[in-house]
Amino acid sequence: MAAAVWCTPSMAIVAVVIAGWLVVSRERRGQLVPFIAGAAAIGLAGIAALLSTGSLGAFFGQMAWLRQNYSGVNVLPYGSIIGGYRALLEGTHGGLETALRLILIACVALPAILPPIAILLGGLALWQEKSREREQNRDAMALLLPAAACLAMTAFPRADVMHLAFIAALPYALVGIALARLLPPRTASWLAMGWIVLAAMFASNYIRGWRETTRVSSAAGMLRVPADQAPDVQRLIQEVRPGASLFVYPYMPVEYFLTQARNPTRYSYMMPGMMTRTQEIEAVQELQAQPPEWVLFLQPSPEEFLRVFPNGAGVDWHFADLESWMQGNYKPVETPAVSVGGYRLMRRAATPETAPETAKAN
């Protein structure tokens, strides 16, 4: 639990639920001290590791920065998807096609649908359970139901379906348990068979995806890449060799790992809306001091920015000075062109120019 809190601090609310459950459970109350002691040991070990490298202050500074910058622009409504659900119905002509798409959309949205259903049905099953033989199950549900609610809360502020999928395992299990207890056996069996069919349909996508990918060798290991993107990925890996200098803009930090290239700046990404003007100036200065040989560049657009960050209407959607510096000093690779996920590979054309005067003035 303590390790989970280190990775995602909002998981602390789940730790509080566990501690409270231990307190109210007479049989388990004696486990509270070992639980707190174990969590404290992990926490102190993490703090000691940060102190040993002189980075404890930077760690808390980064947490404060994330709270101010990440939480502001990354707000998404509970259960939303990027682009909205309406886009999933575009091109339909009503009738059976629309009905099938609605069923599939419901399956996609299950990570958002199941937590409230799990709490509702699980609470109902818990309330109806009178048998003493199942008292242990009641005790477990008394932990799992509030834990499911708290896990859903950890997805905020970006509580879209993709992030809710990370906590979906517990709600899935709780809904299954509740339905098995509440429904007649025959009804439950038919419902289970229906869901198995839908699950098999979605699982077939992975088989299809595996068949439509190509193996590409990289410095990070063997990759599986969509067949239509494999040539560009291969050319990227051939051009940007391990140890070369590379800057990726605005957001694709995995490319540093795949190419094993060196980022001359302190930032693994420079996403407009999250980074500030101060970080832009710092990045320009660091790029000037150590100009990378390669740049992977995606020109942001206001439409795409708002599609990903619908809460960022009042935020500047690009870094004009940083983009101007890259475009003025780097030329796209043309023979042949290399574009990975919309990111165009560019190479340093000459000695980089100085930063724009506006950046200097600030």
N, C-alpha and C positions, 0 to 999 in steps of 0.2 A: 504494500500500500504506500509506503514511504517512497519507494522508487517511482511509483506512478505519479505521486505528487511532485517529485523533482522534474519529471518529464512534462507534466501538465498541472500547474499549480492549482487549477480549479478542482482537481480531484480531491483536494482537502475536504470538500464538503461530504464526499463519500466516506472519508476516514472518520469524520465526526459522526456520521450515521452508524458506522460500525461500533465506535466507542460507546455511543448512546445505547445501542442494542446490547452490548456487553453489560452495561450498567443495569438495565432493567431486567435482564435475564438472570434469575437467581442462580441457575446452574452454571452459567458462564462468567459470572461476575469476577471470579478469581483470575480470568484470563485478561482482564483489563490492564493490569500492571505489565505483564509480558508484552502485550500489544503496544502500549505506550513506550515501553523500554526499547523494543525492537525498532519502532519508528524513530525514536530519538537517536538510537545508535546509527541508523542509516543517515539521518539528517546531519548529525555531528560529523560523520565521515565525509559527507559532501561538502560541508562548510570547511572542514580541515583541508580537503583537497583544493578548494578555491583559495584558501589562505596561503597554502604552500606555493601557489603560483602568483600570488599578489592580485588575484582577479575577483575577490569577493565584492569589492566596491563596484567593479564594472558589471558584475552579475546583477546586483540590485539596480544599478543604473539602467541596464538593459530591460529589466522587468518593468521599471517605471516608464521607459520609452515605449515599450509594447502597449502598456495600458493606455498611454496617451495617443499613440499614432495608429497602432493596429486596431484597437477597439473602435476608434471613431469611424473609419472608412469601411471596415469589414463587417458591418451590420447587415445581416440577411434575415428575413422573417423565418420563423420556425417552419421547417418542411419545404422551403422553397428550392427551386433549382435554377441554375444560371440560364438566363434566357426566358424563364417562365414556362408554365405548363401549356399555355396556349400554343407555343411553337411546336409542341409534340402532336398537336391535332391539325396542323397545317397540311393542306393537300387532301384531307379526307372529304368524302362526298356523302356522308351520312350512312344510315343503315348498319349493316353488319360490320363494315370496316371501322366505323366510329365506335361501335360497341367493343370490338376487339381491342382497339387502341386504348379505350378507357380502362379496360381490364389490365392491360400491360402498364398503363400509367399508374394504376393503383399498386401494382407490384413494385414499380420503381419507387413509389412513395412510401412503401412499407416501413422503412426505418423511422419515418415521422409518424405514421399511423399507429404503429404498435405500442409505443410507450404509454400513451393515454389509455389505450384499450387494455394493456397489461395491468395497469393500476386499477381500472374499473372492474374488469372481470376477475382479476386476482383478489381484489377486495371483496367482491361478491362471493367468490368461492371460499375465502377465508371466513366470512361471516356465516355461511351456511354449514361450515364444517363443525359438527358436534361430537364426532367420534373421538374418544380418548386415545384410541390406538394411533390417531394421526396427530397427536399433540406436538410431536417433534416436527412434523411438516408445517404445522401452524407457526411454530417458532421460527422456522427457516423463512417462511413467507413474510413474517413480520420484519425481517431484515431485507429480503429481496425486493419487496414492493417499494419502500422508500429509497432503496439504493437505485432502482431503475429510474425513479423520478430525478434523483440527484445526478445520475449519469447523463440524462438528457439535458440537464442544466449546464453541464460542463461544456456542451457544444457551443453555447453562446459566447460571443455575439454573432458568430457566423454559423447559425443553427440550420444550415441547409441540409438537404438529404445526404449529400456526400459526407459531411462531418457527423451526422447522426448515425450513419452506417457504422462508424467506429464503435458505437456503444450498443449496437442492435442485438447482439447475441442474447443478452439477458431478457429484454422484452420479448424476443421470439420465443424463448423457452417458457417464460411466464404465461404468455397467451396460450401456448400449447398445453401447459399444465391446467390452466383454468378451463379451457374448452373440454379437456378430457374429463374433468370433474363435473362440469355443469351440463353437458349435452348427453342425451341417450347414446349408448354405444353405436347403434346403427347410423345415426345422424353424424356422429363424430367420425365414423369410418368413411362415409361418403365425402365429408368435408376434407378429410385428410387426403383421400385419393385425388380430389380436385387440385389441392395445393401441390401434391407431388407432381402432377402433370405440368402445372405452371413452373414449378421449380426445375423440372427437366428441360422445359423450353428455354429458360434462362441459362441453364448449365450448357445447353447446346451452343450458346454464343461463344463460350470459352473454347469449345472444340473447333468451331468455325474460325475463331480468332487465331488459334494455334496453327491451323492449316493455311491461313492467309498471311503468315509471318515468315520471315527469312532469318536465318542465323547470320549474325555479323560479329566478327571477332574485334574486340576492343582491348585497350590497356586495362580496363576494369574487369574484363572477363567476357564470356560469350553472351551476346545479346540476342533477343528475338525482336525483330523490328517489322512493322507492317511492310508488305512487299513493295508498295508504291513509294515508301520512304527510304527503303534500304539503300538504294544507290547514293542518295544524298548523305546519309549517315556514314556510309563507307568512305565517301570522298572527304567528309569532315574529319574522320579519324585518320585518314591518310595525310591530310594537310596539316592538321594541328597535332603535332607529335607530343608524347609525354614530356613534361618539363617546359614546353613552350609557354609563352605568356599569352593570356587570353582574357578578354573582358566581355561578359555577356550582359546585354541590356534589352529590356528592363528586368525580366524575371524568368530565368531558366537555369537555376544553379546546378541542376543535375549534369549539365554539360561539362562543368569543371571536373566532376567525378568520372564521367565517361571518357573524356579525353586525357585525364590526368594532367591537365594544363595548370599553369600558375596564374592566379588572379593577382594583379599588382595593387589592387585596392583592398581595403578592409571589409568591403561589402560583398556578400555573396549574391545580393540582388540590389537593384536600385529602382524600386517600384514607385512611380508617381502616386501620390495620394497617401502613402505611408511615410516615405522619406520626406524630409523637409528641405528647404532652401539651404540650410546649413550643411546637410549631408551631401547635397549636390555640389556645393563649392569644394568640400573636402574631397569628393570623388574626382572632380576635375583636376585638383591640385596633385593628387596621387597619380593620376594617369599622366599628367605632364611630367612628373618626376621620373616615372618608369613607364614610358609608352609601351603598351603591349604590341606584339607583332600581329595579333589577330583580334577581331571583334565579331561577335555574333549580335546582330542588331535587328530589332523589330521596331518599326515606326508605330508608336501608339496612335490611336485615333480616339476621339471623344466618345464615339458610339460604342466601341469595344470596351473602353474603360468603364462606361456606365453599365454595360451588360454584365461585367464581372463585379463591379462595385456600385450597385444601384443607389447606395446611400451617399455616394461621392459627388453629387450634383454640384456642390459648391467648392469642389477641390480642383486644383490645377491638374490636368490630365497628362502633362508631360513636363520634362525638364529641358527647356529650350537651350540653355547654354551647353549642357552636357551633350545633347543631341547634335548641336551645331559643331562642337569640337570633333566629335566622331565623324560626322559627315564631311567635315573640311579636311580631315587628315587620313581618312581610310577610303579605299575604293573596293567595290564589290568584286569578288572573284568571279571571273566570267568564263573561263575555259576549262570545264563547264561551270555554270553557276551552281552554287551550293546553298540550299535553303532547307532548314530542318525545323519543322513545325512553324513555319512562317519567319523564322530567324535567318537572316541572310548573312553568310560568311563574308567578312571584309578583311582586307589586308592593309597594313600601313603603307601609305603611298610615298611618304617622304618624312623628313624631320617634322614632327608635330609642331603646329603653331602654338602660340601662347593662347591662354584662355581668353574668352571675350572680355572686353573691358568691364562689362556689367558684373561679371564674376569677380574681377579684381577689386572693383569698387566695394563690393559687399564683403 
